[in-house]
Amino acid sequence: MTTTKKPNVIIRTLRETVAELRKVSWPTRQEATQLTIIVLVVVTAMSAFLGLMDFLFARLVGLVLTLG
């Protein structure tokens, strides 16, 4: 009777993960920095825009409620 030992599922998963990560095309430090700056600028701009819209709608709703 021949028994074939199955590799540990966790070990196999780790090996496959490492193999896949070696295939990844990683950005350079400069590219990562530039993309991070772009993300921060867009997030800041969108949060300012949404904050302004929230303020304006709150004022508008308050105005409508005081008229009624």
C-alpha angles and dihedrals in degrees: 000000000000118000121198112206113225114222116249110272093227093050091047091049092050092049092049091048092052090048091052093046090055089060093055118109101225120205120244119252090256093051092047091050093049093048091047091053090049091051092049092049093049093046091049093048093047093047090051090048094048091045090052092047090049091051093048094047091047090053091046093050090047090051093049092049093051091050093051 
